[in-house]
Amino acid sequence: MEMSDWAKGLPLRAGENFLGLYQPSPETAEYWEGVTRHEFLIKRCRSCAKLHHPRRILCSACGEPGMDWVRASGRGTVYSFSEIHRTTGIFSPATPYVVGIVALEEGVHIFTRFLPEEGAADKDNSSIRIGSAVSVEFQVLEQGMLLPVFRVGGE
Ligand SMILES: [Zn+2]
């Protein structure tokens, strides 16, 4: 079966590695600019003020397209997670690492990387549990990109 071009993703030059995962778009450019300033931004509907995921372009409450960017608190809880033990390439040395969904204080859910509480033993992710309080940090991860990640406790 042949996949369409869009489904393959665009290659991204990141250090020595090429990944097909990261596709900045006009709708998320401001989000990534916020990351460079260590600001975690989400969208707010200009009509009804409902808060949204950075990629949303239409309000799910009122259907209006106008969105403003607002700075989120950077605090939330672990909504779901998975500990990755087997992977390939540049991610292998990081295993076991944890990815999942953070429920922000503002009610928005976002896929992210979770880090254990400060001072945890190397590779000990046991402090990451459903409902754990987390706060945002900005780190350069394996891809060579500055990314928002969420650490248990913090701030
Ligand atoms: Zn709205």
Residues whose N, C-alpha, C, O or C-beta is under 5 A from the ligand:
A	BS01	ZN	C45 S47 C48 A49 K50 C59 A61 C62 G63
